Amino acid sequence: VAGAAAVESALLGRGNLRAASALYVPATNELAPTACAVISGAVPTDLPPGALLRVGPNPDPAEHAARRGQGAFLDGDGMIHVIALHGDACAPTYARRWVDTAGRRAERQVVDARRRVNAEGSSELRFFDGTLCYAPRGWGLLASMARNMLAFGRATKDTANTALALHGGKLLALMEQGLPSELALTRSGDLRTVGAATSLDGAIPDEAMIGGALAAHGRTCVRTGERVSVSYGSSGKPFGRLDIFKAGSWKLRESRPLGALDAPVMIHDSEITQKYVLVLDFPLTVRPIRLLADNFPVQFESSTRARIGVLPRGKGAEGDSGAWVEVEACVVLHSVSATELDDGTIRLIALRAVPADGGSFISNYCPSFLHEWTLELAPSGKSGRCVSERCLNAQVAVEFPTLNPRCIGSTTPAAYAYALPVRGDLRAARRVQNAARRGAVRRLRQVAATRRCGAGRGCRRDGRALHVALRRDGCLRAHLRAQLGARRQGGGPARRGRGVRLNLYIIYI
């Protein structure tokens, strides 16, 4: 990555050593589609043309320098890395682009206006002040939001740096407390922003401080084609809403207020089964009143009850509040899967963390582990109980899970995740390789030849997995791995070199 060393040096100079690690050093510029060399093996001949897109925070270097806050990695504008496979004999290409959000456009407008006033043609750069960078304190965040309102007319920036969603032919870049931006991917493997701060034709309600909110992670039902999303807010009741978008478009079929939520909580993810939506009402509360006491508004609050909402979906279920099942207090940012079992119970698997009570989860992150909840509903569907909950693997911390989208809501024995053992030794993961035991974690490259393939109802073979690794010198490297049951072609995967010790694993569920 061009200029990575310079940016790293600047971060070190600011004393933000954690942000200076390879995973947090931002790219300093955009890059048009550039041919990539295959340095080991070959692209499989049966791999169809397509693209791998990766989004994450990537602060502009000038923005980094101008901000009053700290390194503000999580406040950085979303940058999307595109690895395109063109088929035939064409070489893969790599490109990267910032999401041209409404916030970025507003920053340019302020600078241009100042340049018109200044006869010399120069002006001071002006950027949105960060917000997450102030955790665990509150007064700095309050001041930051006030400065943003004065300069740009809104308290926070729509960074669109968290996730991507493809539905109905539209690709959206998301950040759950801001309006999404619409993107277009070209045949050449380039990316452009075609719509900033879109409300999806009024589907996303307006909110004064942030413009609007759409969940970072939604689910698309394989059976109906509908897109299901659970979003949250903190300005007043209802503290959340369930949106169901029609198959093949971002047009709302139903928007259901979640009046059963007792408190404003951060709902980062959700799950669906064939008949239900699972709402993760866990006590990572969002209370703006904490700002007045110089505390960050997002904190783990174990005194607030934790529940899993089981809401029916489908025709005739509109407005149904469902059942809310109490479970032990914890935090779940990312879920893995949910399934309706033959005995009528519902099994949810997600990544569970238990942070210190009253602490800022953003500034004091704690590891998550694979966890299982089994829920039983009453015949009326208006109440239920948690039959059991248990940790499936306490040896390996897991994050950023993903599932073959064809298997969402149905039975599947395996998913993918980035995993790191608790003690930071990757060799420990190799000792947790009993594929017959649920919760086992195995490095992907070690199981390519196993007979236990990604089989399940409607999900016979996942095919291939493509993921991105980042070396310590800042270079991105794509790894193409043969997944379970699929023969590896053209040699082994690219060598990691001096790679960051973070790898893709299969988790058996």
Solvent accessible surface area in square Angstrom, and as a share of the most:
residue,aa,sasa,rsa
1,V,48,0.27
2,A,58,0.45
3,G,38,0.37
4,A,12,0.10
5,A,82,0.64
6,A,70,0.54
7,V,13,0.08
8,E,62,0.28
9,S,69,0.45
10,A,60,0.46
11,L,3,0.02
12,L,85,0.42
13,G,70,0.67
14,R,107,0.39
15,G,55,0.53
16,N,36,0.18
17,L,123,0.61
18,R,178,0.65
19,A,9,0.07
20,A,6,0.04
21,S,51,0.33
22,A,18,0.14
23,L,66,0.33
24,Y,77,0.29
25,V,25,0.14
26,P,4,0.02
27,A,4,0.03
28,T,36,0.21
29,N,59,0.30
30,E,66,0.30
31,L,59,0.29
32,A,53,0.41
33,P,43,0.27
34,T,65,0.38
35,A,74,0.57
36,C,46,0.28
37,A,87,0.67
38,V,72,0.41
39,I,102,0.52
40,S,29,0.19
41,G,43,0.41
42,A,56,0.44
43,V,55,0.32
44,P,8,0.05
45,T,131,0.76
46,D,87,0.45
47,L,37,0.19
48,P,93,0.59
49,P,94,0.59
50,G,39,0.38
51,A,43,0.33
52,L,43,0.22
53,L,39,0.19
54,R,93,0.34
55,V,26,0.15
56,G,12,0.12
57,P,27,0.17
58,N,9,0.04
59,P,0,0.00
60,D,28,0.14
61,P,42,0.27
62,A,38,0.30
63,E,0,0.00
64,H,15,0.07
65,A,78,0.60
66,A,50,0.39
67,R,12,0.05
68,R,162,0.59
69,G,9,0.09
70,Q,112,0.50
71,G,2,0.02
72,A,8,0.06
73,F,39,0.16
74,L,88,0.44
75,D,9,0.05
76,G,0,0.00
77,D,0,0.00
78,G,0,0.00
79,M,1,0.00
80,I,0,0.00
81,H,16,0.07
82,V,0,0.00
83,I,14,0.07
84,A,5,0.04
85,L,25,0.13
86,H,51,0.23
87,G,20,0.19
88,D,153,0.79
89,A,107,0.83
90,C,81,0.49
91,A,48,0.37
92,P,16,0.10
93,T,20,0.11
94,Y,26,0.10
95,A,1,0.00
96,R,10,0.04
97,R,55,0.20
98,W,23,0.08
99,V,1,0.00
100,D,35,0.18
101,T,0,0.00
102,A,33,0.25
103,G,1,0.01
104,R,38,0.14
105,R,78,0.28
106,A,24,0.19
107,E,8,0.04
108,R,114,0.42
109,Q,122,0.54
110,V,31,0.18
111,V,14,0.08
112,D,62,0.32
113,A,41,0.32
114,R,91,0.33
115,R,112,0.41
116,R,185,0.67
117,V,133,0.76
118,N,58,0.30
119,A,111,0.86
120,E,153,0.69
121,G,45,0.43
122,S,60,0.39
123,S,33,0.21
124,E,128,0.58
125,L,74,0.37
126,R,38,0.14
127,F,26,0.11
128,F,1,0.00
129,D,7,0.04
130,G,2,0.02
131,T,23,0.14
132,L,62,0.31
133,C,13,0.08
134,Y,37,0.14
135,A,12,0.09
136,P,60,0.38
137,R,127,0.46
138,G,0,0.00
139,W,150,0.52
140,G,25,0.24
141,L,8,0.04
142,L,67,0.33
143,A,43,0.33
144,S,0,0.00
145,M,36,0.16
146,A,53,0.41
147,R,56,0.21
148,N,0,0.00
149,M,79,0.35
150,L,162,0.81
151,A,37,0.29
152,F,33,0.14
153,G,53,0.51
154,R,39,0.14
155,A,0,0.00
156,T,23,0.13
157,K,12,0.05
158,D,1,0.00
159,T,8,0.05
160,A,1,0.00
161,N,9,0.05
162,T,48,0.28
163,A,10,0.07
164,L,49,0.24
165,A,3,0.02
166,L,124,0.62
167,H,11,0.05
168,G,36,0.34
169,G,78,0.75
170,K,79,0.34
171,L,24,0.12
172,L,0,0.00
173,A,0,0.00
174,L,4,0.02
175,M,37,0.16
176,E,14,0.06
177,Q,44,0.19
178,G,1,0.01
179,L,20,0.10
180,P,0,0.00
181,S,0,0.00
182,E,39,0.18
183,L,8,0.04
184,A,28,0.21
185,L,74,0.37
186,T,50,0.29
187,R,235,0.86
188,S,64,0.41
189,G,3,0.03
190,D,28,0.14
191,L,8,0.04
192,R,144,0.52
193,T,25,0.15
194,V,67,0.39
195,G,19,0.18
196,A,24,0.19
197,A,29,0.23
198,T,32,0.18
199,S,42,0.27
200,L,12,0.06
201,D,131,0.68
202,G,57,0.55
203,A,10,0.08
204,I,5,0.03
205,P,68,0.42
206,D,124,0.64
207,E,44,0.20
208,A,95,0.74
209,M,92,0.41
210,I,20,0.10
211,G,18,0.18
212,G,0,0.00
213,A,1,0.00
214,L,4,0.02
215,A,3,0.02
216,A,2,0.01
217,H,44,0.20
218,G,10,0.10
219,R,31,0.11
220,T,42,0.24
221,C,3,0.02
222,V,83,0.48
223,R,147,0.54
224,T,51,0.30
225,G,24,0.23
226,E,21,0.10
227,R,28,0.10
228,V,0,0.00
229,S,4,0.03
230,V,1,0.01
231,S,2,0.01
232,Y,17,0.06
233,G,12,0.11
234,S,31,0.20
235,S,110,0.71
236,G,34,0.33
237,K,139,0.59
238,P,68,0.43
239,F,25,0.11
240,G,6,0.06
241,R,29,0.10
242,L,0,0.00
243,D,0,0.00
244,I,0,0.00
245,F,0,0.00
246,K,97,0.41
247,A,58,0.45
248,G,55,0.53
249,S,29,0.19
250,W,16,0.05
251,K,118,0.50
252,L,54,0.27
253,R,65,0.24
254,E,17,0.08
255,S,52,0.33
256,R,8,0.03
257,P,86,0.54
258,L,5,0.02
259,G,51,0.49
260,A,33,0.26
261,L,1,0.01
262,D,69,0.36
263,A,6,0.05
264,P,10,0.06
265,V,1,0.01
266,M,38,0.17
267,I,2,0.01
268,H,17,0.08
269,D,6,0.03
270,S,1,0.01
271,E,2,0.01
272,I,1,0.01
273,T,1,0.00
274,Q,58,0.26
275,K,113,0.48
276,Y,42,0.16
277,V,0,0.00
278,L,0,0.00
279,V,0,0.00
280,L,4,0.02
281,D,6,0.03
282,F,5,0.02
283,P,0,0.00
284,L,4,0.02
285,T,0,0.00
286,V,18,0.11
287,R,70,0.26
288,P,63,0.40
289,I,119,0.61
290,R,34,0.12
291,L,13,0.07
292,L,123,0.61
293,A,67,0.52
294,D,20,0.10
295,N,54,0.28
296,F,4,0.02
297,P,16,0.10
298,V,15,0.09
299,Q,26,0.11
300,F,6,0.02
301,E,35,0.15
302,S,50,0.32
303,S,104,0.67
304,T,22,0.13
305,R,112,0.41
306,A,3,0.02
307,R,13,0.05
308,I,0,0.00
309,G,0,0.00
310,V,1,0.00
311,L,1,0.01
312,P,31,0.20
313,R,20,0.07
314,G,27,0.26
315,K,198,0.84
316,G,76,0.73
317,A,11,0.09
318,E,89,0.40
319,G,58,0.55
320,D,40,0.21
321,S,65,0.42
322,G,6,0.06
323,A,0,0.00
324,W,40,0.14
325,V,1,0.00
326,E,100,0.45
327,V,20,0.11
328,E,108,0.48
329,A,33,0.26
330,C,0,0.00
331,V,3,0.01
332,V,8,0.05
333,L,28,0.14
334,H,16,0.07
335,S,4,0.03
336,V,6,0.03
337,S,7,0.05
338,A,0,0.00
339,T,6,0.04
340,E,41,0.18
341,L,58,0.29
342,D,140,0.72
343,D,110,0.57
344,G,56,0.54
345,T,12,0.07
346,I,3,0.01
347,R,32,0.12
348,L,0,0.00
349,I,1,0.00
350,A,0,0.00
351,L,1,0.01
352,R,40,0.15
353,A,3,0.02
354,V,87,0.50
355,P,14,0.09
356,A,80,0.62
357,D,93,0.48
358,G,43,0.41
359,G,23,0.22
360,S,5,0.03
361,F,10,0.04
362,I,47,0.24
363,S,23,0.15
364,N,95,0.49
365,Y,115,0.44
366,C,25,0.15
367,P,63,0.40
368,S,6,0.04
369,F,43,0.18
370,L,0,0.00
371,H,13,0.06
372,E,8,0.04
373,W,0,0.00
374,T,20,0.11
375,L,0,0.00
376,E,65,0.29
377,L,35,0.18
378,A,33,0.26
379,P,150,0.95
380,S,79,0.51
381,G,24,0.23
382,K,117,0.50
383,S,58,0.37
384,G,29,0.28
385,R,135,0.49
386,C,33,0.20
387,V,64,0.37
388,S,52,0.34
389,E,42,0.19
390,R,120,0.44
391,C,59,0.36
392,L,10,0.05
393,N,3,0.02
394,A,64,0.49
395,Q,99,0.44
396,V,0,0.00
397,A,17,0.13
398,V,2,0.01
399,E,27,0.12
400,F,129,0.54
401,P,22,0.14
402,T,74,0.43
403,L,23,0.11
404,N,18,0.09
405,P,93,0.58
406,R,124,0.45
407,C,1,0.00
408,I,24,0.12
409,G,4,0.03
410,S,23,0.15
411,T,45,0.26
412,T,7,0.04
413,P,25,0.16
414,A,7,0.05
415,A,2,0.02
416,Y,20,0.07
417,A,1,0.01
418,Y,47,0.18
419,A,1,0.00
420,L,64,0.32
421,P,5,0.03
422,V,83,0.48
423,R,229,0.84
424,G,41,0.39
425,D,43,0.22
426,L,3,0.01
427,R,149,0.54
428,A,18,0.14
429,A,2,0.01
430,R,101,0.37
431,R,184,0.67
432,V,12,0.07
433,Q,58,0.26
434,N,83,0.43
435,A,21,0.16
436,A,91,0.70
437,R,101,0.37
438,R,89,0.32
439,G,0,0.00
440,A,0,0.00
441,V,0,0.00
442,R,38,0.14
443,R,8,0.03
444,L,1,0.00
445,R,98,0.36
446,Q,72,0.32
447,V,2,0.01
448,A,17,0.13
449,A,103,0.80
450,T,36,0.21
451,R,238,0.87
452,R,97,0.35
453,C,37,0.22
454,G,1,0.01
455,A,44,0.34
456,G,24,0.23
457,R,148,0.54
458,G,71,0.68
459,C,1,0.00
460,R,204,0.74
461,R,132,0.48
462,D,26,0.14
463,G,22,0.21
464,R,51,0.18
465,A,12,0.09
466,L,49,0.24
467,H,13,0.06
468,V,22,0.13
469,A,17,0.13
470,L,26,0.13
471,R,55,0.20
472,R,129,0.47
473,D,60,0.31
474,G,8,0.08
475,C,46,0.28
476,L,40,0.20
477,R,38,0.14
478,A,35,0.27
479,H,1,0.00
480,L,39,0.19
481,R,13,0.05
482,A,3,0.03
483,Q,3,0.01
484,L,1,0.00
485,G,25,0.24
486,A,10,0.08
487,R,202,0.74
488,R,111,0.40
489,Q,61,0.27
490,G,42,0.41
491,G,49,0.47
492,G,36,0.34
493,P,29,0.18
494,A,16,0.12
495,R,178,0.65
496,R,51,0.18
497,G,58,0.56
498,R,156,0.57
499,G,8,0.08
500,V,28,0.16
501,R,118,0.43
502,L,61,0.30
503,N,4,0.02
504,L,14,0.07
505,Y,0,0.00
506,I,1,0.00
507,I,0,0.00
508,Y,2,0.01
509,I,8,0.04
